[in-house]
Amino acid sequence: MIYVKLFLEFLWVGAFTFGGGYGSIPLIRDVVLRNNWLTDETFSYMIAVSESTPGPVMVNLATYVGSSQGGLLGAVLATTAAVLPAFAIILLLMAVLKNAMKNPAVKATLGGMQPCAVGIILATGIWMTVKNWFPAGTVDLRAVVIALVLGGIILWGKKLFKKKVSALQLILISAVLGILLYGF
């Protein structure tokens, strides 16, 4: 039964996610909490792990949740279900892409979805910041320090290093800061 549930829930996530992997986080969070598969705190940690590992965030989260609930088969089913709608839509779009992109209604629809995707990603970022800065109602100064240091590097990194700081460098810096501030 868990396998069917994993497949159907992540099929729903995959079908209704717009804006990429970060846009899927609120939907996956809803599924995970509604089914009591993970706690909110564990889910927050899994977002960080999913962002730090290779591959799309949605796929990594689906794989982890599926694995934690149903082992290897659960991971395969959840991951397959999460990507199946996008795969089917891409195949369909490729078949009709030439004509569809000329249609003003399609252009307007896609243009209207862009601000929604930005809003979903921004809301997720704010939720993650508040969740990490204020766990259990108190201020986690270490998390604030890490965020401020990373923000400073992003803002002034090009002036300091003569080039834009890559995402990989930011991940490595945050890992080192996490080890230094939180310990082993």
Secondary structure, 3 states (H helix, E strand, C coil): CHHHHHHHHHHHHHHHCCCCHHHHHHHHHHHHHHCCCCCHHHHHHHHHHHHHCCCCHHHHHHHHHHHHHHHHHHHHHHHHHHHHHHHHHHHHHHHHHHHHCCCHHHHHHHHHHHHHHHHHHHHHHHHHHHHHHCHHHCCCHHHHHHHHHHHHHHHHHHHHHCCCCCHHHHHHHHHHHHHHHHCC
